[in-house]
Amino acid sequence: MTDTSVLETHEDLREMKVALQRAGFLARERPLDDYLDSETWTALFLFAESRGIDWDLEAFEDEDGEIPEEVVEALLSPMARSFAPAADDEGELVMLDDAESDCDEIDLDAHEVFDLTQEHELDTRKARRWPRKPEQITTIVLHQTGIEFGVGRRALETYGRRVGLHRRFYKVACHAAALRNGDVLLVNPWQRYVLHGHSSNRFSIGIEIEGLYPGLEHDPGTVSGKREPSTLTKRTIGAARKAVQISVERCRELGCPITKIAAHRQYHGSRISDPGQGIWREVGLWAVETLDLEVDYDYARNNRKTPRKSGRQIPREWDPAGKVDYRGRL
């Protein structure tokens, strides 16, 4: 989900973000600033759909063009502008403790899997109503969420810390999620068309790994928003591996020819750090060796209309077989 480049700035974007957060289209942890990042772009598109405002799907996936004036007017209406930023459940956020495991080996069986697919209704802001055919689904796409999720005080009192955290993922656009506490969540049915990975949505399974991680492990400048990064622990790695493993196994049982694993950065230029060097090395390469998956090192989606939005290949810093550097240069 994360991105390291800004699409553009907008003088009224702070107010629009407030309205998007209040309406549930944008994560409440997202900064309230004047930058139009990719997550906000997606939230704006989904808001437009909910209001019946036309916005071309291809332009959305390419992150191309301007925000439709109707969307801006709807979000900056007197009612929308009166919204105040809302903390989760109107309460202070409580972050989860995430001590690193002492285990030398990662035991995937130690990670519990929770099926949430029947616990929440289809969120048309994050997915399409029509299912994909199993034979269309060929690829696992790895993401980092770009934030660490918290549990609101009210949710903590009502559901407890663990379930409260799980419920935060009801509206995350992914098929499966790996949490920093070690839990694995099945969020959406495998055949559902989920808006997680730009042009890969038609044929991929999106797996979100909770946290904010640098594109290059020892380069603070590759952290989205130049914020303090999360620590990639064995617990998180184990959950991510389990999420990939169960996704591949369940999809293959359905008749999906899962043969590839990819990084979100390959599908859009704004996702250069997604999922990050550490995750690719510890999860992506592990999946290649363990689950008989392949990587297309030549592939990066080409956006001829707006070259800067083109994807980038897997870099050499992440993978010895990579053919370009982190910035996409040969």
Sequence and secondary structure as in RCSB ss.txt:
>XXXX:A:sequence
MTDTSVLETHEDLREMKVALQRAGFLARERPLDDYLDSETWTALFLFAESRGIDWDLEAFEDEDGEIPEEVVEAL
LSPMARSFAPAADDEGELVMLDDAESDCDEIDLDAHEVFDLTQEHELDTRKARRWPRKPEQITTIVLHQTGIEFG
VGRRALETYGRRVGLHRRFYKVACHAAALRNGDVLLVNPWQRYVLHGHSSNRFSIGIEIEGLYPGLEHDPGTVSG
KREPSTLTKRTIGAARKAVQISVERCRELGCPITKIAAHRQYHGSRISDPGQGIWREVGLWAVETLDLEVDYDYA
RNNRKTPRKSGRQIPREWDPAGKVDYRGRL
>XXXX:A:secstr
   SS  EE TTHHHHHHHHHHTTSS TTS  SSEE HHHHHHHHHHHHHTT    HHHHHHT S   HHHHHHH
TSHHHHT     GGGS EEE        SS  GGGS EEE TTTS   TTTEEEEE  GGG  EEEEEE SS  E
EEHHHHHHH HHHHHHHHGGGSSSSEEE TTS EEE S TTEEESSSGGGGGTEEEEEE S   SSTT GGGSGG
G       HHHHHHHHHHHHHHHHHHHHTT    EEEEGGGT GGGTTSS HHHIIIIIHHHHHHS  B  TT  
   SSSGGGS    BTTT TT SB TTS  
